[in-house]
């Protein structure tokens, strides 16, 4: 990685408009030279000279204005291409076999009775790009490190499977079980790269388009972070992300390019397969997507390599002295190039070369067939090798390779370049014959006419297969491969959690601060302290985590090259190349990508990290929910803190901040273990158990469990009681424990509450006893989600095993001795506690904050939603009245007494609130 001074991150370029000319005579000599070049040699020659001067200036590290777009030709000149070390003939045979098997696998998946779909056109266009990578660049993990991290384009998965088949990593049974993961469970292959489905094969889930690019950026950054902090040697690891040009329309694809340039991530290469087509049609029919992307990436500070034309164009470009051919390339829109991909050589001669005599003269000695086969650079192994080599050698910047290809390449005229090619999944017999002939494969017509087409394997002892094995051996093993080498961490004992279990006495703090206090103690642990990765989107101070600045420091590979404005303060802002905190700016998507990269480091690099991602209100599961699904797919682990949680707790912020539904969204993610704790001692037990499950070892999970923990914490200060002497740890962890038994009153009832609602329930308990003769127990429901999950598992078992003893859900057993109706309350919408309604052994009613949030005092908001203590009282009385245990006349009395219909009558409660 280039040093900060070499990369000059502050000044990239610009005209010296405010700099005085100290030698006007010398300046005039340079200008006269340019005038002479224009007058004597023409504008094209002068332009060439200027471009060479700019190039040389950059080589000498002279800041000059950036060119946002260059000609529509290859960035690497033919004379600058390196020697190609491979055997191109053998590699062509390998690629032909791979192409065939990929297409046949998808086509066979459409056989009668199966019809599970698949995509063949994306891999057909990018096959050569992958093949060069596999044969010459992608490092495996056999050397004991993480190797390279390759983000494969999701729709290209059939080609990756087809190559693995040739290498005996997958069998014919596997290929025939493509997209049949359960019905052919022993052999089933997932549709796309899904590590959770194939944990020994895939490393990175990428098919949710846009998440691959941002994931690759933050993976490259995490590699640098781990090395800077001395956790793992990632210096040899290169991150490759294979993407589509249509995919670049996703905001996540381009939204974080600047951080890669800002931090000089020269360990990162984007390979954008520019086949000029989206799923339904052209990406930029009237424009030029490669030129557009070049401008975007250059503007963001990336090194750009354009790979547009194959070697057949080299002789034509060499004789283009007037620049007429380059001009035609520059001005032809993508939609027309797609038409050329589907037309005849004669059509191309007439329409591309035909209206200028100089262009026609260039190709007058070429046949129409030769013109037809003037190809695109993304299909030329030597050109690809040159681009990949240049990308890997480039220092100080991330690189993007914009490779022009044809979607459906080699699949025949019914597929190549067609708008509908993405949806085309089956080859006819005629298609197969043309495809076979194009690939020169020894497959007889009768084998194509007799039913499903056969796979092709040249034989385990063939030179092609031996070549493949030799290349992978030389590069350190097979790719993709996911390996878990990390060992369980030595976890801190109970002593580390003792402080927060003592409670806060008369002091009031929010649950966010309770977690932060615990995190401080955990980060002091000599064994695991350095493995914590703190992540927040520009809100550390909001969450009370600025206390970490002086000690943990904020990670910045350039360090802190300025004097902080608050440098004299105790909690001054501190940046360091070895910093532990990731400050990703106002980007929840970036933070979640960091979370995923850190949370999967135990597999990627064999070194576990413990990410702690703290986000504001609903801007986690709502804003970046797709990435949390990606996190579960990638088997990442760590802690996610939904701070400033609750529909009514975050006062003053209003509709788009008042989070009353994230717990429900979290319940949809099978990899998420979600809790809504009320007190510090509950947090302590949950975090301790989370570390044990994710980073410890058990008989069932020797390398830890593939889950992540989500805790919702609040910014309302409350007094935290000390841990009870006989605390019900099992209840805390499984989802509910009895917090307080009713001390007085004659009529039994039960109140279940979670999170910030627990103090309201305790207050309601007191009112019920003193004013209504009701003896109510209060239960802390630490996880409605986990209670439901276990109950659903019981029902599933009972459904399928009627002959066995029927299981009873844990929540049912836990509440079985509780008498009276149950009223559940939280600062979430009612759907959250309603998850367990069917398994509660008694009358069940829930209160919740359904609807949009709004700005007001906490008391007014809770009165409006009818979830405050007085509303809980009325809800309990209502349920008792239904059972005939109290007279219905008391309900109107209670409503009037507490003025439940008047939000302004409520006690406003604590104003504001710190983390």
N, C-alpha and C positions, 0 to 999 in steps of 0.2 A: 504494500500500500504506500502510495506517495505521501510524503510528509505534508503538513499543513502549508508550509511556505511554498513547497513545490506546486501544490494544487491552487494556491492563490484564491481562496474561497470568496474573498470580498469583491475583488475587481475581476470581472470576466472579460470585459471588452468595452469599447466605446470610443468615439471620436474625441480628440483632445481639443474641444471647442473653447475651453477656458484656459488653455495653456499657451503662454506667449511663444512666438517663433524666435528663438535665439540665433538662428542661422538661416535667414530667408534666402540667401543665395543658394545654399545647398538644397533647400526645399524646392526652389525653382528648377534646379538641375534634375531632380527626380521627376518633377511634373513635365519638364521638356522631354525627358526620356520616354515617358508614357505617351506624350503627344506624337513623338516620332514613331513609336511602335504602332500606333493606330494609323498614322498616315502612310507608313511604308509597308506594313505587314497586314493591316486590317484589324477590325474589331475583335475577331475571334482569336487571333494571335495575342493581341493585347490582353484580352480576358484571360487567356491561358497563363500569360506571364504574371498577371496579378494574383491569380489563384495559387501559383507556385510560390510567390512571395509571401502570401498569407500562410501557406503551409510551412514554409521555412521559419517564419516568425513564430509560429506556435512551437516548432521544434526547439527554438531558442528561448522559449518561455517568455515571449514578448506578448503582452496583452493586446489583442486586436479584436475588432468586432466579429461576433459570431455570424457565420452564414447559416441562415435558417433552412435553406433548401439548396440542393445541388442538382446537377443534371441527372436525368433519368437513365443513368448508366451505373455500372458496378463501381463501388467505391475503390476497390482494389484493382489497380491496373494489371493487365496481363503480365507485364514484365516484372511485377512485384509479387506474383503468386509464388508461394514456396513449392518445393519439390513434394509431390504426392507420394507418400511412402507405402501406400497399400497396393495390392494387386487388383487393379480395377476390373479385370475380367472376372475374377472369382467373386469380388464384391457384387458385381452385377448379377451373377447367378444366385447369390445368397438373397439379394433383394428381390429378384424375380420369384423365388420360392416363397419368400415372406409375403409378398404382395398377393400371390395366389392363395395361400392358406388363410390370410386375413379375409379376403373376399369370400372364399368358399365357406369359412366358418359362419359368417353372417348370413350367407345365402342358405346354408343348411339349417340355420336357426329359423328359417321361414317355412320349413317343411310342414306338411299337413299335421295338425294336432299340436303343433308347437307355436309357431308364429309369434316369437317373443321380441322381434325387432332387432335393431342394430344399425350401425353406420359404417359405411365403407369408403365414402368419398373423401373424408378428411384425411385418413391415413394414406389413401392413394396419392394425395397431393404432397404430403409431408414425409413420405417413406424414405426418400433419399437423405433428408435432413437427419432423421433418426439413425439411419444406417451408418452415416459418417460418424455420428456421435458414438454409437455403440462400438464401432471398429477402431476408433482412434482417440476418443476424448473422455467418455464417461468413466470415472474411477469407481471401482467397487470397494467393498469393505474388508477384503481379506487381509489387508495390512494392519488391521486392528483399529483404524480410525474410522471416521464417518464416511470416508469416500466423498464422492460428489453427491449433491442433492439435485435430483432431476424431477422437475414438475412436468409430467407428461400431459399433453392436451387430452382432455377427457374423451372426446369423440374418436381419438386415435387408438384407443385401447385394443381393438382387434389386431392391429399390427404388432403391438407389444406382446400379446399372447401368441401370435403366429411365430414370432422370433423365438420366444421361449420354447415353443414346440420343437423347433428345429434343434435346439440345444438340449432336448430331453428334460427340460425343466417342467414341461407340461406334456400330457399324453393326448392321444386322439380322443380318448373319452372325455378329457377336460374340454377340448375344443367343442365337442358335441354337446357339452353341458353349459355352453355359454348362455348366460342369463337364465339359468335354471338352478338357482342356488339352493333351493330346498328340495325340489322334486328329484334332483340328482346330487344330493348333498355331498356325497363322497368326492365328486368331481367338479361340482358347480363353479363357474367363473362369474364374478360380478360384472355388471354391464360396463362400469367405468372404474377408474382407480378408487377403490374403497378399502383403505387399510383395515377397517373394522371387519369387513367381510373376508379379506384375504391378508391377515396380519403378518404373514411371512413373505409376502410378495410386494404389495404396494406400500409406499411410504407417505404419499401426499394425495389427498382427495382434491380433484381439480375441476370436475365437470360443471360445477355451479359457476358459470362463467364470470370472470372478473376476480374471483377469489384466488385463482392460481397466481396471477401477477402480483397482487399485494402480498400474498403469502410468501412468494419467492423473495421479494424485496426484504421483508422482515426476517426471513430465514437467513439471508446473507448478512444482515445486520446482527442477528443473534450469533452467527458464527464469529463475527468480529468481537462482539461483547464477551463471549465465552473465552476467547483467546486473551483479550485484554485483562480479564479478571483472573487469568491463570487456572481456569477450570478445565479447559480442553485445548489441545493443539489442533486448531482448525485451519492452519495456514495452507494446507494442500487442497482444501475443499473448495470446489467451484459449484455455484448454484446455476443450474440451467433451467429456464422456464420456456416451454414450447407453447405458443399461444396462437390465436387466430386473429386475422385483421378485423373481422366482425366483432370479436370479443373485446377489442380495444374501445368499443363504444361504451362499455360498462364503466361507470364512474370509478369503481375500485381498480380498474386496470391502469388508469393514468393518474389517479388522484394523489398517489404518494411517490411519484417519480422524483420529486425534489429531494426527499430524504436520502435516496440512494446516491444522488449526485453530491449532496451536501456532505455526506460522510465518506465519499470516495470509494464506494463499494465496487472495486474492480474485481471482486470475486463473484460478480453477478453478470449473467448474460441472458438477455431476452432473445428468443428466436421467434419472430413473428411470421407465421406462415401466411403470406399474402397471396391467397388464391383468388382474391378480389370478390369473393362471394360470402354473403351471410347465409342464414339457413334457408331463406326464401328467394334471394336474388342478389344483385350486385351490392357491394359495400358502398362504393361511391361511383355510381354509373356515369355521372357527368363530371366527375373529378378524378383525382389520382390519390388513392389512399396511402400509397408509399410516400409520396411527397408530403402529404399532410402529416403523417406520423413522423417523418424525418424532422419537420419543423417543430413538432411538439417535443420530441425527445431532445433535439439539439437545444431548444429553448430551455429545457429543464436541466441541461448540463450533462447529458449523456453523450458517449461516443457512439456514432451512428455508422453502421456498415450496410450499404445497400448491395444486395445480391439479386440482380434483375435478369441478366442475360447469360446464357450458357456459352460455351466456347465456340459454337458455330457462328456467333455474331462477331467474333474477334476480327476476322479478315475484313468484314464490312466496315467495322468501326475504324480499323487501321487506315482505310482509304478515304475516310470522311474528313477531308481537309477543310471543307467549307462549313462543317458543322450542320449540314442539311439533314443528315440522318438523326443526329442527336436532337435536332429541333423537332423532327417528326415524332421521335420518342417522347419528347417533353410535352407535346401538344395533343397527343392522342389520348382520349379519356379511357378510363378503365372499362366502361361498358363496351367500347369498340374493341378493346383488346380481348374481351370475353367472346365477342363475335368472331374475331380472328381464330380463336381456339376451337371453334366449331365449324369453320369454313374450310374451303379447299385452298391449295397453294395458289391456284389461278386467281381466286378471289383476293387473296392477300397481295399478290403481285399488282392487281388492278387498283386496289383501294388503299393499301399502305404505301406502296412504292410508285403507284401509277401516275400521279398527277405532277410529277417533277422529273424531268429528263435525267437529271443527275442521279436521282434515286433509282430510276429504272436501269440506268447504266450499271449501277453497282451489282444488280442481280441478273443481268442479261445472260450471264453464263450459267446461272443456276436453273435447274429444272423446277417445275412446280412442286414436285415431291420434296426437293431440297429446301425450297422456301417454306413448305408446310412444316418441316422439321427444324426450322430456326427456333430454338427452344428457350425455356426460361431457366434462370440461374439456380433456382431451388431444386432442380432435378439433375444437376451436374456435380458429381462427386468431387472433382478437382476444385471447382469454384467454391463449393461448400467447405471443403477442407481449408482453403485459403481464408475464408471468412471466419471459421471457428478458430483457426490458429491466431489470426489477428486479434480476435476478441479476447482470447486467453492471455495473449502477450501484452495487451494494453494495460497501462497503469494509471491510477489516479481517478478513473471514472468507470461507472458501469457501462456496459455495451449493449446495444440493441442491434440485431441483425434482421433486416427487413428483406425477406426472401420471397421472390415472386415465383408462384407455382400455378398449376392448373388443378382445380378441384376435380377429383375423379380421374386423375392422370393414369393412363394405360388401361382403364376399364372399358374403353371403346367409345364409339360415337354416340351411343345412347346415354352415356354418363358424363363424359368429359366436358366441363365448362357449362353444363346445363343448369338452369335455375332450380330445377327440381331435384338435383342430384343428391342433396342431403337426405331427402326422404326416400330415395331409391335404395332398396335393400336386397333385391333378388336379381340374379343374373339368369337370363334365358339360356337355352342350349346354344343358340347362335352367339349370344354374348360370351359365353364360356369358351367357345371355340376361337373366337377372335382374340379373346384375352390370353388364352393358352398360346396361340401363335405369336402374339406380341411378345410374350415372355419366353418363347422358345423352350417350352417344357415338354418332356416326353410322355404325354398323356394321350391315350388313344380316344378316337371319337366315340367308340362304343362305351367307354367309361363315363363319358359325359351324357350319353343318351339313355343310359340304363337306370336312371333314378337320381339320387343325390350325387353331386360331383365329388370326386375323391380329393383327399388332401395329398400334398406332394412332399416327399422327403427324399433327398438324394442319397441317403444311406449314411449310417453313423461313421463309416470309415471313409467317406468321400472327402475330397480335398476341401470342398466348401465348408463342411461341418468341422473338420479339423482346424481350418482357418479361423472359424468363429470361436472355437474353444481357445485357440492360441491367443487370439486378440484379447479375449476377456481375461485370460490368465495374466497376460502382460499388463492389463489395466487394473488388476486387483480384484477380480471376481465379477459375478453376474449382477446385472442391473436390469430391472429394479429388484432389490432385496431389502426387506426390513428385518433388522436384527436387534434383539434386546440383550445387551451385554451388561447393563448396569446392575449393580448389586444393591440389595436393600440398604437403606440408610440407618445408621445408629440413631435412634430417635431420643429426644430428651425425656426425662422421667417426670413424675408428678410435681416435683419441686418447681419446675419452670412455670407451671400453671398456678402455683399456690397464691401468688399475689392477687391475681384478678378474681380468684375464688373467694377472697376475703370480703368482697363487696366494697362499697364506697362510704359506708357510714352515713354521715349527714351530708356528704358531698353529692351533688347531682352531676352526672355525666351521661352523654348519649351512648348508645350501644356502639356507634362508630368509634368513639374514643376508647371504649372498653376493648374493642378489637385491636386498636392501635397500641394500647398499653401491652397487650399480650404479644403482639408482633415484635415489639421492642425486646421483650424477654427472649423470644425465640431467636431473634437475630443475634443475640449475644452468645448463643450456644456454639461451642467450639467445633462441633461436628457438622451441624447443618446450617449455621448462621450465614455463611457465605453463599449458600445455594438459593437463598431467597432473592427473587427478582421482583422489585416493586414497580408497578405500572399504573399510571394514571394519566387521563387526558387533560392536562393543564389545571388540575384541581387539587393538588397536594395540600395546599393551604386550607381549602374548603374542608378537607377531611381531617384536619389536624395533624397532617403528616409532614409539615415543614420542619418538625423537630428532627427528622431524619437527614435534612440537608447537610449539616456540618459533619456528620459521621459517615453515613452511607454515601452521600454525594450523588449528583446526577451524572449519568454516563454521557460523555461527549468525547469522541475520539480525538478531537483537537484540543481538549482541555478547556481551561477558562482563560482566554486571551484578552481579558478586560478586567477592570476593577469593578466589582459588584457595587451597586448603589447602596446596598444594605450591608456592606462588608464589616461595619462596626457593630452590627447587631449580633446577638447570641445565635439566632437562627438564620444566619446569612445564607444567601443562595450560592451553592458551591457546585461547580462542574469539574469533572475529572475523567481522564481516559480510563481509569479503573473504577468509575462510579458504579454503584449498585442499582440506582433508581433509573428507570426508563421514563423520560419525559417526552412523550410523543406529540405534544402539542394538542390542539383541539381537533382530534381525530380519533373517535371511538373505533373506527375501522382499523386504523393503524395500531391502536392499543390492543385490540383483539387479535390482530395478526401477530403481535409480539407475544401475547399470551399463548397462542398456539405453538409458536416456534419454541418458546421456553418450556412449555408443558410437555412437548414431545422430545426434548433433548435427551431424555433417558434412552430413547431408541435411536434417534438420529446420530448421536455422538457417544452414546454409552455413559453419559454423565447426567444424572438427574438434576434438574433445576426445580425450584418451588416458586412458581409465579404467583403473585398476589395482585390481582387487577381490581382496582377500586374505581367504579364509575358513578356518575351522578344520576340519581333518580331512575328514569325509565330508559336511559340511553344505552342500555346493554341488550337485554333480550328483545326489546322492541326495535331498536335502531340497527343492531348488528346480529339479529337472530340467525341469519344464514351462516354467519361465521361460527356461532356457537354450535350449530349442527356440524359444520366442518371440523370443529374442535373435537366433537364426540367421534366423528368418523376417523380422525387422525389419532385417536386413542391418547389424546393429550390430557394431562393432569394439572391440578393446581386449584387455587382458591379465587373465586369471583365474588366481589363484594358489591352488592347493590346498595350504595350509600344514599343518604337522604331519601329513604324509601317511604312509601305510604301515600295514600291519596290525600290525607289531611294534615300530615305532619310537616311537610315542607311548605311553610306558610309564605304567602305573598307571591309565589312563582306562577301559579295559574295553570291553565288547561294543558299545556304541552309539557309540563314538568311533574304534575301530580300523579305519581305512579301507584295505581291500584290494581295492576294486572300482570306485572312481571312474574309473580309466583305462578300464575296460571300458565303463562307462556313457557316457563321453565319446566312445568310438569309434562310438557309434550316432548321433552328431550330425554331419551332413555339413558343417556350417559351422564345426566346431571343429577346430583344429590342436593336437593334444595332444603334450606332451613330458614325459619323466621324466628330467631331466638329473642327472648325478652330481656334476659339478664346476663351479666358478665360470666357467671359460673357456667351457664348453659353454653355460651360461646366457647369457653375453655374446653369443655368436654367434646364439643362438636369438632373443634379444630384438632384436638389431640387424636380423636378417632379418625379424622380425615387424613392426617399425616400417617397414621398406622395403616389405613386401608390403601392409600395411594403410594406410599414410599416405604412401607414395611414389607413383611413377608408372612405368608400363611400357607397352609398345606394346599389350599385351593388356588392360591395366587402367589406363587413363589417370587414373582417380580412385581408384586403390587397389583391393585385393581385398576382397570381402565375406566375410571370415572373422574369427574371433577366436581368440586363443591361450590355451591352458590349460597351465600348468606345475605339476607336482607337486613340491613342495619339502618338506624335512624339518627336524626340530628336533634331530637328532643331530649334535653337533660332530665334524667330521673335518678332516684336513689336506688342503688343496686344492693339487694340483701346479700349477706354472706351465704355461702353454700350450706344448705341444711346438713345436719349431722348424718342423717340417713338418706342422703340424696338418691333419687331413683335414676341412676345413670342410664340404665337400659331404656327407661321411658324417654329420657332426653334424646337419646340417639335414635330410637325407633319412631318417635314422633309425638308422644304425649306423656305427661306425668302430672300427678296431682300436686299442685303448688300449695294450696291452702284449703284445709277442711273448715267447713262452717262451724263457728264457735257457739252460736246461739241461734234461736229460732226453732220453730216446730215443724215447718213444712219443708220437706227436702226439695232441692233443685240442683242443677249442675250448670256451671258456666265454663265454656271452653274459649280460650283466647290465645292469640299469638302475637309476638312482637310487641310493638308499642301499645297494643290494646290490652295487654295483661294488667297494667295499673288501673285501667278503667274497670276491668272486671273485678279487681280487688276492691275498688271503691264501691261498685255496685253490690258486692257481697256485704259490705258494711251497711249500706242503706237498706238492703232487703232485710237484714237481721234487725236493725234498729226501728224501722218504720213499718215493716210488713210481716214480721214474724216468720220470715223465710230463712231457712238454713241452707245456704248455697255453698257447694264446694267449687273451688276455682282450679281449672286445669290449664296448664301451659302447653299449647299445641305447637311444639317446636317445628313440626313438619307435617302439614296436611298432605303434602305430596307423597312422602314416604309411607304414611299410613295407607293411602289409597293404593300405592304400588304393591305393597305386601298383600293387601286384601284382594286385589285383582289376581295376583299369583295364586292365592288360595282358591279362588273361584275357577281359575283355569285348570288347576289340578283336579278339583272336584268334578268338573265337567268331563274330563277325560279318564278319570279313575273312579267310577261309581262303585266299584267293588271294594275299594279301600276305605278306611276310616276317613270321614269327611273332615277336612281341615276347617278350623274356625279362624277368621282373621284376627290378628293380634289386637287391633283396636277394639274389636268386639269383646275379646277376653279381658282386656284391660279395663273396660268400662262396665263390665258385667255386674259388678257389685254396687254401682252408683245408682241411687234412687232418685226418681223425679224426672221431669223433662230436661232436655239439653238445649241450651242456647249458645250458639257459637258466634264469636265476633272477632273481627280483625280490621285493619286499615286497608284491606283489599276488597275487591268486589266479591259478592256473595258466592260466586262460582268457585272461589278458592276453598272456603270451608265446606261448601256443598259437596266437594269431592268424596267425603267420607259418609254422607248422610245415610246411605243404605245399610251401612254396617254398624251404626250406632244403636245400641240396644235400648231404645226408648224414643219418645217423641223428640223430634229434632227440629230446631228452627235456627236460621242464621241471620245475622245482620252484616251488612257490608256497605262499602262506598261505591255503589254502582253509578255509572254516569261519568260525565266529564268533571275534572277537578276545576277549582277556581281559586282566586286569591282572596283570603280572608284570615281572621284569627283561627287558631286551631279549634278553640271552643265552638265558634260559630259554624265552622265546617263540619265538625262532628255532630253538632245538633242538627244541621241541615240533612246529613246522611242518616241520622238516628243511629249512631254507633257509640255515643258517649255513655258515661256511667248511668245517667238517668234513663236513657233509652234502653239500656240493657235491663234495668229494673223493670220497666214496663213490658219488655219482651218476655221476661221470666214470669211476671204476673199474668200476662196474656196466655201463656202456655198452661199455667196452673189453673186458670179459669176454664180453659177447654177441658181439663180433666176434672173439673168440679171441686177443686181444692181451695179456691178462693172465689168470692162472689164477683160477678162481672162488673158490678157497680164500682168496684175499686179502680177499674182501668181508667175510666173517665176522670176519677179523682186524681189519679197519679199523673195523667197527661196534663191536667190543669195545674196541678201543684208544681210540676217541673217545667211547665210552659214549653212542651216539646214542639209545638207548632210555631214557635218564635225563635229563629236562629239568634236574634240579637239578645235574647234573655240569657244565653249561656255564658258561663264564666269564660272569658277569652283564653284563659290558661297562660302558660309560659310563652312569652313573646320571643319570636326569632328562634335562636338555638344554634349552638356550635356543634361541630362534628363530635 
